[in-house]
Amino acid sequence: MPSEREVYEKHANQYERLIQREDYNNHILPALEKICPLGKLDAIDLGAGTGRITRIIAPHVANVRAFDSSSHMLAKAEVRLHSMGLTNWKAGVAHHHRIPVANKSADLVIAGWSFCYLAVWGGKNWRNELELGYEEIYRILRPGGVIIFLETLGTGAETPNPPKHLSNYFAWLDDKGFQNTWIRTDYQFNSLEEAIELSDFFFGRTMAKMVEMNRWIILPECTGIWWQRKLI
């Protein structure tokens, strides 16, 4: 099992195989639309990776700019977006602290399974790392615009089982006044062998053994959604 950093730097193809299996019941788009109707919005996807969220929202917004710190992941995103025939998107390398767009230029800023890494990889400075990212989002968001974060609430769980290493981050979101809800984003694999292989790749040997023991071709997963509207 590679580290998360190694996945994002070197294993875009394998990661893309995994996320193609996620949310097979298509719960993400309706949940986003319920929070913020997507039509005619100028959107930004932070930590876009191989374009999981970009591909979901691009057909429904005016335009979307996808940013990630890994050019390796973005290269895969660009291939997939081109294959969809979409033209209302751009992709670029950027860090959450330095997003290369103008002040007040976005109606929606969304980050899927990525903003948490400011805390996870921030060490003793985790809170400051989050604050800097939050300030940058507020810089680029128009008044009335919406921030949406999606984060894991437990893979292999049918009801939320928040990872302990994200507890400080989730408390920070509460302190900032974010609203939240959760949905199921279960994986559906083509076979038990594929389920074991991809679970081992990203989630580790313990999860792979659980998948094998339960014969989970459908791997349950809970995803939290946090959102906040910029008032001024």
Long-range contacts (C-beta under 8 A, 24 or more apart in sequence): 1-200, 1-201, 1-202, 1-203, 1-204, 1-205, 2-201, 4-117, 5-121, 7-202, 8-49, 8-68, 8-69, 8-70, 8-72, 8-73, 9-70, 9-72, 10-72, 11-201, 12-50, 12-70, 12-72, 12-73, 12-75, 12-76, 13-76, 14-198, 14-201, 15-49, 15-50, 15-73, 15-202, 16-50, 16-76, 16-80, 17-198, 18-187, 18-198, 18-201, 18-202, 19-49, 19-50, 19-52, 21-187, 21-188, 21-189, 21-190, 21-194, 21-198, 22-52, 22-185, 22-186, 22-187, 22-221, 23-185, 23-186, 23-223, 24-186, 24-187, 24-188, 24-218, 25-184, 25-186, 27-183, 27-184, 27-185, 28-53, 28-56, 28-150, 28-183, 28-185, 28-223, 29-56, 29-57, 29-60, 31-181, 31-183, 31-225, 32-56, 32-57, 32-110, 32-148, 32-225, 33-60, 35-146, 35-148, 35-225, 35-227, 36-108, 36-146, 36-148, 36-227, 38-108, 41-107, 41-108, 42-105, 42-106, 42-107, 42-108, 43-106, 43-107, 43-108, 43-109, 43-110, 44-99, 44-101, 44-106, 44-108, 44-109, 44-110, 44-140, 45-110, 45-111, 45-112, 46-96, 46-99, 46-109, 46-110, 46-111, 46-114, 46-115, 46-137, 47-96, 47-111, 47-112, 47-113, 47-114, 47-115, 47-117, 48-73, 48-74, 48-77, 48-91, 48-112, 48-114, 49-73, 49-77, 49-112, 49-113, 49-114, 50-74, 50-76, 50-77, 50-80, 51-76, 51-77, 51-78, 51-80, 51-81, 51-91, 52-112, 53-110, 53-112, 53-150, 54-81, 54-89, 54-91, 55-80, 55-81, 55-84, 57-108, 57-110, 58-84, 58-86, 58-88, 58-89, 59-84, 59-86, 61-88, 61-108, 62-88, 63-88, 63-89, 63-90, 64-88, 64-89, 65-89, 65-90, 65-91, 65-92, 65-101, 66-90, 66-91, 66-92, 67-91, 67-92, 67-93, 67-94, 67-99, 67-100, 68-93, 68-94, 68-114, 69-93, 69-94, 69-95, 96-132, 96-133, 96-136, 97-129, 97-132, 97-133, 97-136, 98-136, 99-136, 99-137, 99-139, 99-140, 101-140, 102-140, 103-139, 103-140, 104-139, 104-140, 104-141, 104-142, 104-143, 105-140, 105-142, 106-140, 106-141, 106-142, 106-145, 107-141, 107-142, 107-144, 107-145, 107-146, 108-145, 108-146, 108-148, 109-137, 109-140, 109-141, 109-145, 109-146, 109-147, 109-148, 110-147, 110-148, 110-149, 110-150, 111-148, 111-149, 111-150, 112-149, 112-150, 113-150, 113-151, 113-152, 115-149, 115-151, 116-149, 116-151, 116-166, 116-169, 119-166, 119-168, 119-169, 119-172, 120-165, 120-166, 120-169, 126-168, 126-169, 127-168, 127-172, 130-169, 130-172, 134-176, 138-230, 141-230, 142-230, 143-230, 143-231, 143-232, 144-229, 144-230, 144-231, 145-229, 145-230, 146-227, 146-228, 146-229, 146-230, 147-178, 147-227, 147-228, 147-229, 147-230, 148-225, 148-226, 148-227, 149-173, 149-178, 149-225, 149-226, 149-227, 150-223, 150-224, 150-225, 150-226, 151-223, 151-224, 151-226, 152-221, 152-222, 152-223, 152-224, 153-182, 153-222, 153-223, 153-224, 154-221, 154-222, 155-203, 155-207, 155-219, 155-220, 155-221, 156-203, 156-207, 156-210, 156-211, 156-216, 156-219, 156-220, 156-221, 157-220, 157-221, 157-222, 158-184, 158-220, 158-222, 159-222, 160-222, 160-224, 161-222, 162-224, 170-224, 173-226, 176-228, 177-228, 178-226, 178-227, 178-228, 179-226, 179-227, 179-228, 180-224, 180-225, 180-226, 180-227, 181-224, 181-225, 182-222, 182-223, 182-224, 182-225, 183-222, 183-223, 183-225, 184-220, 184-221, 184-222, 184-223, 185-221, 185-222, 185-223, 186-218, 186-219, 186-220, 186-221, 187-218, 187-219, 187-221, 188-217, 188-218, 189-217, 189-218, 189-219, 190-217, 191-217, 192-216, 192-217, 195-219
